[in-house]
Amino acid sequence: MKGGKDKSMEGIRMYKEKQKVGFGMNYTQSRELKENNRIYREMESIYHEICVKAGISDTDFIVLYSIVEFEDGCCQRKIAKQYSISRQIVNSSVKKLVQNGCVVLESGKGHDKQIVLTEKGKAMAKQKIIPVMEAEAGVFMHMTEEERKKLLRLNAKYMEIFRQKVGELRL
């Protein structure tokens, strides 16, 4: 039994890499987790590159994308929740887009104001947002139905477990 346990532990050690962190601290992280994190950061970098090419801030892109995605306009709270960014950041972007004539605020449910594209905003969305959505759809459709379902299922599982683990952290 002990021999089997030692062999198992050896496999775990081979599976993980020891990393040296500043201040002399050590932690262990698997190659797969490193790759997952690298892919996540690269996806963020691709979207930032899109924003740079489009000549708009990342937050302006998120606001415009959200309005197109939700079709009937949306409120700042919904955008902040959907993209896990503060309402203050969304508000700053919306104010700028209002000043630039790309969006207007209309009465919505309760105190919420709906952010709606103007004609100028629709033209901007058609030029800078819709092509990105089409590219995303093209990538997704390049995968088989089985691959798409597996990707969604595994991403959702990772997120759910990570959210649970973060809830357990004592920082």
C-alpha atoms as an extended CHARMM CRD file, in Angstrom:
* protein
*
       171  EXT
         1         1  MET       CA              0.0000000000        0.0000000000        0.0000000000  PROA      1               0.0000000000
         2         2  LYS       CA              2.7420000000        2.4170000000        0.9480000000  PROA      2               0.0000000000
         3         3  GLY       CA              4.5440000000        1.7390000000       -2.3490000000  PROA      3               0.0000000000
         4         4  GLY       CA              1.3770000000        2.6080000000       -4.2870000000  PROA      4               0.0000000000
         5         5  LYS       CA              0.9440000000        5.8200000000       -2.3140000000  PROA      5               0.0000000000
         6         6  ASP       CA              4.5500000000        6.8800000000       -2.9620000000  PROA      6               0.0000000000
         7         7  LYS       CA              4.1280000000        6.1650000000       -6.6600000000  PROA      7               0.0000000000
         8         8  SER       CA              0.9540000000        8.2690000000       -6.6860000000  PROA      8               0.0000000000
         9         9  MET       CA              2.7170000000       11.1720000000       -4.9610000000  PROA      9               0.0000000000
        10        10  GLU       CA              5.5940000000       10.9340000000       -7.4360000000  PROA      10              0.0000000000
        11        11  GLY       CA              3.0790000000       11.2660000000      -10.2710000000  PROA      11              0.0000000000
        12        12  ILE       CA              1.6000000000       14.3580000000       -8.6280000000  PROA      12              0.0000000000
        13        13  ARG       CA              5.0740000000       15.8680000000       -8.2170000000  PROA      13              0.0000000000
        14        14  MET       CA              5.8460000000       15.2100000000      -11.8750000000  PROA      14              0.0000000000
        15        15  TYR       CA              2.4820000000       16.7550000000      -12.8430000000  PROA      15              0.0000000000
        16        16  LYS       CA              3.2110000000       19.9870000000      -11.0230000000  PROA      16              0.0000000000
        17        17  GLU       CA              6.0150000000       22.4790000000      -11.3000000000  PROA      17              0.0000000000
        18        18  LYS       CA              7.4980000000       24.3450000000       -8.3640000000  PROA      18              0.0000000000
        19        19  GLN       CA              7.4610000000       28.0850000000       -8.8890000000  PROA      19              0.0000000000
        20        20  LYS       CA              9.5010000000       30.6410000000       -6.9950000000  PROA      20              0.0000000000
        21        21  VAL       CA              7.4870000000       33.7200000000       -6.1280000000  PROA      21              0.0000000000
        22        22  GLY       CA              8.9260000000       36.9750000000       -4.8730000000  PROA      22              0.0000000000
        23        23  PHE       CA              9.7790000000       37.2960000000       -1.1740000000  PROA      23              0.0000000000
        24        24  GLY       CA             11.0520000000       33.7040000000       -1.0760000000  PROA      24              0.0000000000
        25        25  MET       CA              7.5640000000       32.1250000000       -1.2130000000  PROA      25              0.0000000000
        26        26  ASN       CA              6.9140000000       28.9040000000       -3.0780000000  PROA      26              0.0000000000
        27        27  TYR       CA              3.6700000000       27.6660000000       -4.5790000000  PROA      27              0.0000000000
        28        28  THR       CA              2.7630000000       24.8050000000       -6.8660000000  PROA      28              0.0000000000
        29        29  GLN       CA              0.8830000000       25.2550000000      -10.1380000000  PROA      29              0.0000000000
        30        30  SER       CA              0.2180000000       22.6800000000      -12.8430000000  PROA      30              0.0000000000
        31        31  ARG       CA              1.2930000000       23.2280000000      -16.4320000000  PROA      31              0.0000000000
        32        32  GLU       CA             -2.3550000000       22.9170000000      -17.4580000000  PROA      32              0.0000000000
        33        33  LEU       CA             -3.4120000000       25.7070000000      -15.1180000000  PROA      33              0.0000000000
        34        34  LYS       CA             -0.5910000000       27.9050000000      -16.4090000000  PROA      34              0.0000000000
        35        35  GLU       CA             -1.7720000000       27.2490000000      -19.9530000000  PROA      35              0.0000000000
        36        36  ASN       CA             -5.3860000000       27.9830000000      -19.0190000000  PROA      36              0.0000000000
        37        37  ASN       CA             -4.3220000000       31.2980000000      -17.4700000000  PROA      37              0.0000000000
        38        38  ARG       CA             -2.1820000000       32.1480000000      -20.4970000000  PROA      38              0.0000000000
        39        39  ILE       CA             -5.0920000000       31.4740000000      -22.8530000000  PROA      39              0.0000000000
        40        40  TYR       CA             -7.4000000000       33.6330000000      -20.7200000000  PROA      40              0.0000000000
        41        41  ARG       CA             -4.9030000000       36.5260000000      -20.7700000000  PROA      41              0.0000000000
        42        42  GLU       CA             -4.3800000000       36.1170000000      -24.5050000000  PROA      42              0.0000000000
        43        43  MET       CA             -8.1450000000       36.3270000000      -25.1090000000  PROA      43              0.0000000000
        44        44  GLU       CA             -8.2290000000       39.5550000000      -23.0980000000  PROA      44              0.0000000000
        45        45  SER       CA             -5.2820000000       40.8030000000      -25.1520000000  PROA      45              0.0000000000
        46        46  ILE       CA             -7.0790000000       40.0100000000      -28.4210000000  PROA      46              0.0000000000
        47        47  TYR       CA            -10.1030000000       42.0470000000      -27.3400000000  PROA      47              0.0000000000
        48        48  HSD       CA             -7.8300000000       44.9120000000      -26.2690000000  PROA      48              0.0000000000
        49        49  GLU       CA             -6.1420000000       44.7600000000      -29.6880000000  PROA      49              0.0000000000
        50        50  ILE       CA             -9.5910000000       45.0100000000      -31.2960000000  PROA      50              0.0000000000
        51        51  CYS       CA            -10.3020000000       48.1400000000      -29.2530000000  PROA      51              0.0000000000
        52        52  VAL       CA             -6.9910000000       49.7020000000      -30.2380000000  PROA      52              0.0000000000
        53        53  LYS       CA             -7.6910000000       48.9770000000      -33.9320000000  PROA      53              0.0000000000
        54        54  ALA       CA            -11.2080000000       50.4020000000      -33.5560000000  PROA      54              0.0000000000
        55        55  GLY       CA             -9.8880000000       53.5010000000      -31.8010000000  PROA      55              0.0000000000
        56        56  ILE       CA            -12.1330000000       53.0910000000      -28.7590000000  PROA      56              0.0000000000
        57        57  SER       CA            -11.5080000000       52.2670000000      -25.1150000000  PROA      57              0.0000000000
        58        58  ASP       CA            -12.0690000000       48.7580000000      -23.8350000000  PROA      58              0.0000000000
        59        59  THR       CA            -15.0010000000       49.9750000000      -21.7300000000  PROA      59              0.0000000000
        60        60  ASP       CA            -16.5990000000       51.8490000000      -24.6460000000  PROA      60              0.0000000000
        61        61  PHE       CA            -16.3310000000       48.6230000000      -26.6290000000  PROA      61              0.0000000000
        62        62  ILE       CA            -18.0370000000       46.6780000000      -23.8200000000  PROA      62              0.0000000000
        63        63  VAL       CA            -20.8650000000       49.2270000000      -23.5820000000  PROA      63              0.0000000000
        64        64  LEU       CA            -21.4630000000       49.3030000000      -27.3410000000  PROA      64              0.0000000000
        65        65  TYR       CA            -21.1570000000       45.5150000000      -27.6050000000  PROA      65              0.0000000000
        66        66  SER       CA            -23.6810000000       45.0930000000      -24.7840000000  PROA      66              0.0000000000
        67        67  ILE       CA            -26.2090000000       47.4070000000      -26.4000000000  PROA      67              0.0000000000
        68        68  VAL       CA            -25.9690000000       45.4210000000      -29.6400000000  PROA      68              0.0000000000
        69        69  GLU       CA            -26.0150000000       42.0980000000      -27.8010000000  PROA      69              0.0000000000
        70        70  PHE       CA            -29.0830000000       42.9510000000      -25.7090000000  PROA      70              0.0000000000
        71        71  GLU       CA            -30.7460000000       44.4610000000      -28.8150000000  PROA      71              0.0000000000
        72        72  ASP       CA            -33.3270000000       46.6070000000      -27.0510000000  PROA      72              0.0000000000
        73        73  GLY       CA            -30.8510000000       48.7730000000      -25.1570000000  PROA      73              0.0000000000
        74        74  CYS       CA            -29.6990000000       48.0330000000      -21.6610000000  PROA      74              0.0000000000
        75        75  CYS       CA            -28.9540000000       49.7010000000      -18.3590000000  PROA      75              0.0000000000
        76        76  GLN       CA            -25.5770000000       50.3510000000      -16.7900000000  PROA      76              0.0000000000
        77        77  ARG       CA            -26.2500000000       47.8720000000      -13.9850000000  PROA      77              0.0000000000
        78        78  LYS       CA            -26.8000000000       45.0490000000      -16.4930000000  PROA      78              0.0000000000
        79        79  ILE       CA            -23.5350000000       45.8380000000      -18.3060000000  PROA      79              0.0000000000
        80        80  ALA       CA            -21.5780000000       46.0700000000      -15.0500000000  PROA      80              0.0000000000
        81        81  LYS       CA            -22.9500000000       42.7240000000      -13.8840000000  PROA      81              0.0000000000
        82        82  GLN       CA            -22.5020000000       40.9750000000      -17.2520000000  PROA      82              0.0000000000
        83        83  TYR       CA            -18.8430000000       42.0300000000      -17.5460000000  PROA      83              0.0000000000
        84        84  SER       CA            -17.9140000000       42.1660000000      -13.8530000000  PROA      84              0.0000000000
        85        85  ILE       CA            -16.8520000000       45.8060000000      -13.9640000000  PROA      85              0.0000000000
        86        86  SER       CA            -17.8760000000       48.6210000000      -11.6790000000  PROA      86              0.0000000000
        87        87  ARG       CA            -20.9230000000       50.7430000000      -12.4310000000  PROA      87              0.0000000000
        88        88  GLN       CA            -18.7100000000       53.8150000000      -12.0720000000  PROA      88              0.0000000000
        89        89  ILE       CA            -16.5100000000       52.6730000000      -14.9520000000  PROA      89              0.0000000000
        90        90  VAL       CA            -19.5720000000       51.9180000000      -17.0860000000  PROA      90              0.0000000000
        91        91  ASN       CA            -21.0610000000       55.2930000000      -16.1340000000  PROA      91              0.0000000000
        92        92  SER       CA            -17.9010000000       57.1410000000      -17.2210000000  PROA      92              0.0000000000
        93        93  SER       CA            -17.9760000000       55.3740000000      -20.5690000000  PROA      93              0.0000000000
        94        94  VAL       CA            -21.6830000000       56.0620000000      -21.0680000000  PROA      94              0.0000000000
        95        95  LYS       CA            -21.1820000000       59.7730000000      -20.2940000000  PROA      95              0.0000000000
        96        96  LYS       CA            -18.4310000000       59.9270000000      -22.9120000000  PROA      96              0.0000000000
        97        97  LEU       CA            -20.5640000000       58.0800000000      -25.4720000000  PROA      97              0.0000000000
        98        98  VAL       CA            -23.4680000000       60.4760000000      -24.7570000000  PROA      98              0.0000000000
        99        99  GLN       CA            -21.1500000000       63.4690000000      -25.2430000000  PROA      99              0.0000000000
       100       100  ASN       CA            -19.9160000000       61.9750000000      -28.5290000000  PROA      100             0.0000000000
       101       101  GLY       CA            -23.5100000000       61.5280000000      -29.7010000000  PROA      101             0.0000000000
       102       102  CYS       CA            -23.2990000000       57.7300000000      -29.9160000000  PROA      102             0.0000000000
       103       103  VAL       CA            -25.9130000000       56.9080000000      -27.2680000000  PROA      103             0.0000000000
       104       104  VAL       CA            -28.8130000000       58.5170000000      -25.4590000000  PROA      104             0.0000000000
       105       105  LEU       CA            -30.3440000000       57.6630000000      -22.1240000000  PROA      105             0.0000000000
       106       106  GLU       CA            -34.0560000000       56.9160000000      -22.0740000000  PROA      106             0.0000000000
       107       107  SER       CA            -36.4250000000       56.1500000000      -19.2130000000  PROA      107             0.0000000000
       108       108  GLY       CA            -36.3710000000       52.5250000000      -18.2190000000  PROA      108             0.0000000000
       109       109  LYS       CA            -37.6330000000       50.3870000000      -15.3730000000  PROA      109             0.0000000000
       110       110  GLY       CA            -37.5280000000       52.1590000000      -12.0080000000  PROA      110             0.0000000000
       111       111  HSD       CA            -34.5750000000       54.4860000000      -11.7490000000  PROA      111             0.0000000000
       112       112  ASP       CA            -32.6240000000       52.6950000000      -14.4670000000  PROA      112             0.0000000000
       113       113  LYS       CA            -32.0320000000       54.5160000000      -17.7050000000  PROA      113             0.0000000000
       114       114  GLN       CA            -31.8350000000       52.5180000000      -20.9050000000  PROA      114             0.0000000000
       115       115  ILE       CA            -28.7230000000       53.1550000000      -23.0000000000  PROA      115             0.0000000000
       116       116  VAL       CA            -29.8350000000       53.3270000000      -26.6140000000  PROA      116             0.0000000000
       117       117  LEU       CA            -27.7670000000       53.8070000000      -29.7660000000  PROA      117             0.0000000000
       118       118  THR       CA            -28.2590000000       56.9770000000      -31.8060000000  PROA      118             0.0000000000
       119       119  GLU       CA            -27.8620000000       56.9280000000      -35.5850000000  PROA      119             0.0000000000
       120       120  LYS       CA            -24.1790000000       57.7930000000      -35.0760000000  PROA      120             0.0000000000
       121       121  GLY       CA            -23.9100000000       54.9670000000      -32.5250000000  PROA      121             0.0000000000
       122       122  LYS       CA            -25.6030000000       52.5240000000      -34.8830000000  PROA      122             0.0000000000
       123       123  ALA       CA            -23.0950000000       53.4270000000      -37.6020000000  PROA      123             0.0000000000
       124       124  MET       CA            -20.2350000000       52.9590000000      -35.1290000000  PROA      124             0.0000000000
       125       125  ALA       CA            -21.6350000000       49.6130000000      -33.9980000000  PROA      125             0.0000000000
       126       126  LYS       CA            -22.0360000000       48.4830000000      -37.5980000000  PROA      126             0.0000000000
       127       127  GLN       CA            -18.4150000000       49.4000000000      -38.3290000000  PROA      127             0.0000000000
       128       128  LYS       CA            -16.6750000000       48.4110000000      -35.0730000000  PROA      128             0.0000000000
       129       129  ILE       CA            -18.8360000000       45.9850000000      -33.0950000000  PROA      129             0.0000000000
       130       130  ILE       CA            -20.8340000000       43.8330000000      -35.5360000000  PROA      130             0.0000000000
       131       131  PRO       CA            -17.6960000000       42.6480000000      -37.4040000000  PROA      131             0.0000000000
       132       132  VAL       CA            -16.2630000000       41.3910000000      -34.0970000000  PROA      132             0.0000000000
       133       133  MET       CA            -19.5060000000       39.5910000000      -33.2820000000  PROA      133             0.0000000000
       134       134  GLU       CA            -19.4730000000       38.0270000000      -36.7350000000  PROA      134             0.0000000000
       135       135  ALA       CA            -15.8530000000       36.9210000000      -36.2450000000  PROA      135             0.0000000000
       136       136  GLU       CA            -16.7770000000       35.3780000000      -32.8710000000  PROA      136             0.0000000000
       137       137  ALA       CA            -19.7120000000       33.5580000000      -34.4580000000  PROA      137             0.0000000000
       138       138  GLY       CA            -17.4780000000       32.3620000000      -37.2790000000  PROA      138             0.0000000000
       139       139  VAL       CA            -14.9490000000       30.9460000000      -34.8340000000  PROA      139             0.0000000000
       140       140  PHE       CA            -17.6890000000       29.2630000000      -32.8390000000  PROA      140             0.0000000000
       141       141  MET       CA            -19.2560000000       27.7610000000      -35.9510000000  PROA      141             0.0000000000
       142       142  HSD       CA            -15.8210000000       26.5350000000      -37.0680000000  PROA      142             0.0000000000
       143       143  MET       CA            -16.0670000000       24.0640000000      -34.1850000000  PROA      143             0.0000000000
       144       144  THR       CA            -18.2880000000       21.0380000000      -34.2840000000  PROA      144             0.0000000000
       145       145  GLU       CA            -21.4930000000       21.1060000000      -32.2460000000  PROA      145             0.0000000000
       146       146  GLU       CA            -19.9020000000       18.6200000000      -29.8490000000  PROA      146             0.0000000000
       147       147  GLU       CA            -16.8200000000       20.8600000000      -29.4230000000  PROA      147             0.0000000000
       148       148  ARG       CA            -18.9830000000       23.9410000000      -28.7940000000  PROA      148             0.0000000000
       149       149  LYS       CA            -21.0490000000       22.1480000000      -26.1660000000  PROA      149             0.0000000000
       150       150  LYS       CA            -17.9300000000       20.7380000000      -24.5030000000  PROA      150             0.0000000000
       151       151  LEU       CA            -16.2420000000       24.1610000000      -24.4750000000  PROA      151             0.0000000000
       152       152  LEU       CA            -19.2760000000       25.7790000000      -22.8700000000  PROA      152             0.0000000000
       153       153  ARG       CA            -19.7560000000       22.9510000000      -20.3840000000  PROA      153             0.0000000000
       154       154  LEU       CA            -16.1300000000       22.9280000000      -19.2630000000  PROA      154             0.0000000000
       155       155  ASN       CA            -15.8720000000       26.7220000000      -19.0320000000  PROA      155             0.0000000000
       156       156  ALA       CA            -19.0590000000       26.8090000000      -16.9540000000  PROA      156             0.0000000000
       157       157  LYS       CA            -17.7610000000       24.0090000000      -14.7090000000  PROA      157             0.0000000000
       158       158  TYR       CA            -14.4080000000       25.7590000000      -14.2100000000  PROA      158             0.0000000000
       159       159  MET       CA            -16.1420000000       29.0460000000      -13.3780000000  PROA      159             0.0000000000
       160       160  GLU       CA            -18.5700000000       27.4140000000      -10.9370000000  PROA      160             0.0000000000
       161       161  ILE       CA            -15.8350000000       25.5620000000       -9.0490000000  PROA      161             0.0000000000
       162       162  PHE       CA            -13.5520000000       28.6160000000       -9.0710000000  PROA      162             0.0000000000
       163       163  ARG       CA            -16.3490000000       30.8240000000       -7.7120000000  PROA      163             0.0000000000
       164       164  GLN       CA            -16.8630000000       28.2840000000       -4.9000000000  PROA      164             0.0000000000
       165       165  LYS       CA            -13.1390000000       28.1800000000       -4.1020000000  PROA      165             0.0000000000
       166       166  VAL       CA            -12.9160000000       31.9920000000       -4.0960000000  PROA      166             0.0000000000
       167       167  GLY       CA            -15.8490000000       32.0480000000       -1.6660000000  PROA      167             0.0000000000
       168       168  GLU       CA            -13.8530000000       29.8030000000        0.6580000000  PROA      168             0.0000000000
       169       169  LEU       CA            -10.7280000000       32.0260000000        0.5960000000  PROA      169             0.0000000000
       170       170  ARG       CA             -9.7230000000       33.7530000000        3.7930000000  PROA      170             0.0000000000
       171       171  LEU       CA             -7.7450000000       36.7220000000        2.5370000000  PROA      171             0.0000000000
